């Protein structure tokens, strides 16, 4: 095999190394901290911090789905106290979430997760006691969103997602986090409150 053939065969390797994934996640964490502007009040600061955490967790789930070539479902708790990230197989996309049997992703972002699993309950974290999530709607009414192996989002039947959003509340302050159809591109909008 000549040198050109060796070079071409090495170039076709695919996948992410652990270092590449770690660097990418660190870059995304740094970017997420810039998405939401700085504010000085307590409720606003707590809300912004929780919003940054939500964006970072979503981006980490997206990158984890790509790196593992698997599916990562973000399930928002019905009581508005947070979310968890579940590892799914393609055949289980439409299955109902069950906390008792769920296979949770490792928490690579938040060191205070439950047993290092991707579970965030604001009510169990003193930094976020006043935070709540509402108006969760994906694919016309679903309260979950799933990232696929390409980093895009899919509906429970495996078809491309129509996107959606959820709102995060802290006192009088509110933020809406939107995921674009198909790509899952994140956008954060401040909805109300005055610092």
C-alpha positions in Angstrom: 0.0 0.0 0.0 1.6 3.3 -1.0 1.6 6.4 1.1 -1.5 8.0 -0.6 -3.6 4.9 0.0 -2.5 4.8 3.6 -3.4 8.5 4.0 -6.8 8.0 2.4 -7.6 4.9 4.6 -6.8 6.9 7.7 -9.0 9.8 6.6 -12.1 7.7 6.4 -12.1 6.8 10.1 -15.2 8.3 11.8 -16.3 9.0 15.3 -15.3 11.1 18.2 -12.4 10.5 20.6 -13.1 11.2 24.3 -10.8 14.3 24.2 -12.7 15.7 21.2 -16.0 15.2 22.9 -14.7 16.7 26.2 -13.3 19.7 24.4 -16.5 20.2 22.4 -18.6 20.0 25.6 -16.4 22.5 27.4 -16.8 24.9 24.4 -20.5 24.4 24.5 -20.6 25.1 28.3 -18.7 28.3 27.8 -21.0 29.3 24.9 -24.1 28.6 27.0 -22.9 31.0 29.7 -22.9 33.8 27.1 -26.4 33.0 25.6 -28.3 34.5 28.6 -27.3 38.1 29.5 -26.1 39.1 32.9 -28.5 40.5 35.5 -28.1 41.5 39.1 -31.2 40.6 41.0 -31.4 37.3 43.0 -34.4 35.8 41.2 -33.0 36.9 37.9 -29.5 35.6 38.6 -30.9 32.2 39.8 -33.1 32.0 36.8 -30.3 32.8 34.4 -28.1 30.3 36.1 -30.8 27.6 35.8 -31.4 28.6 32.1 -27.7 28.2 31.4 -27.7 24.8 33.1 -30.7 23.7 31.0 -29.0 24.9 27.8 -25.8 23.2 28.7 -27.6 19.9 29.6 -29.5 20.0 26.3 -26.3 20.6 24.4 -24.4 17.8 26.3 -27.3 15.4 25.6 -27.1 16.3 21.9 -23.3 15.8 21.8 -23.6 12.5 23.7 -26.2 11.2 21.2 -23.7 12.0 18.4 -20.7 10.6 20.2 -22.4 7.4 21.2 -24.4 7.1 18.0 -27.5 6.6 20.2 -30.7 8.4 21.3 -31.0 10.7 24.3 -34.5 11.6 25.5 -34.9 14.7 27.7 -38.0 14.0 29.9 -39.4 17.0 31.8 -41.1 16.2 35.1 -44.8 16.8 35.2 -44.6 18.9 38.3 -42.2 21.4 36.7 -39.3 20.7 39.0 -36.7 19.7 36.4 -35.7 17.0 33.9 -33.7 13.9 33.3 -31.8 12.5 30.3 -32.5 8.9 29.3 -30.5 6.7 27.0 -32.8 5.0 24.5 -32.6 2.4 21.8 -34.2 3.2 18.4 -36.9 0.6 19.1 -38.0 2.3 22.3 -38.5 5.8 21.0 -42.3 5.6 21.5 -42.2 3.8 24.9 -43.6 5.8 27.8 -41.0 7.2 30.3 -40.8 5.1 33.5 -38.5 6.6 36.2 -38.1 3.2 37.9 -36.7 1.4 34.8 -35.1 4.3 32.9 -31.5 4.0 31.8 -30.2 7.5 32.7 -27.2 9.0 30.9 -24.1 9.9 32.9 -24.1 13.5 34.0 -21.0 15.0 32.4 -22.1 18.6 33.2 -23.5 18.9 36.7 -21.4 17.4 39.5 -24.3 17.6 41.9 -26.5 15.2 40.0 -28.1 12.1 41.6 -25.4 9.4 41.7 -23.8 11.1 38.7 -26.8 10.5 36.6 -28.4 13.2 34.4 -31.3 14.0 36.7 -32.0 17.6 37.7 -34.7 18.3 40.3 -34.7 22.0 41.2 -36.6 21.2 44.5 -33.6 19.1 45.6 -30.9 21.7 44.9 -30.7 24.8 47.1 -29.4 26.9 44.3 -32.6 26.5 42.3 -35.5 26.1 44.9 -37.5 28.9 43.3 -37.1 27.7 39.7 -39.9 26.0 37.8 -40.5 24.8 34.3 -43.9 25.1 32.4 -45.4 25.2 28.9 -43.4 22.2 27.7 -44.5 21.4 24.2 -42.7 19.5 21.6 -44.1 18.0 18.4 -47.6 19.5 19.1 -48.0 18.6 22.7 -45.3 16.1 23.8 -43.5 16.9 27.0 -40.2 15.2 25.9 -37.7 15.7 23.2 -35.2 13.1 21.8 -31.8 13.7 20.1 -30.9 11.2 17.5 -27.4 9.9 16.4 -27.0 12.9 14.0 -27.7 15.5 16.8 -31.1 16.3 15.4 -34.4 15.9 17.2 -37.0 13.2 16.4 -40.6 12.7 17.4 -41.6 9.6 19.4 -42.4 7.7 16.1 -38.8 8.4 14.9 -39.9 10.9 12.3 -38.2 14.4 12.2 -39.4 16.5 15.0 -41.3 19.7 14.5 -39.4 21.3 17.4 -40.8 22.9 20.4 -40.1 24.9 23.6 -40.4 25.1 27.3 -40.3 28.0 29.8 -38.2 28.4 32.9 -39.5 30.7 35.7 -37.8 32.4 38.6 -39.9 34.8 40.5 -41.2 37.4 38.0 -38.5 36.4 35.5 -39.1 34.0 32.6 -37.1 32.5 29.8 -38.2 30.4 26.8 -35.9 27.8 25.4 -36.7 26.7 21.9 -35.4 23.8 19.9 -35.7 24.3 16.1 -37.4 21.6 14.0 -35.2 18.8 12.8 -31.8 20.3 13.8 -32.5 20.9 17.5 -30.8 24.3 17.3 -31.3 26.1 20.6 -32.6 29.6 21.1 -33.1 31.4 24.4 -35.6 34.3 24.7 -36.2 36.4 27.9 -40.0 36.7 28.2 -40.4 39.1 31.1 -39.3 40.6 34.4 -37.3 43.7 35.2 -34.0 43.6 37.0 
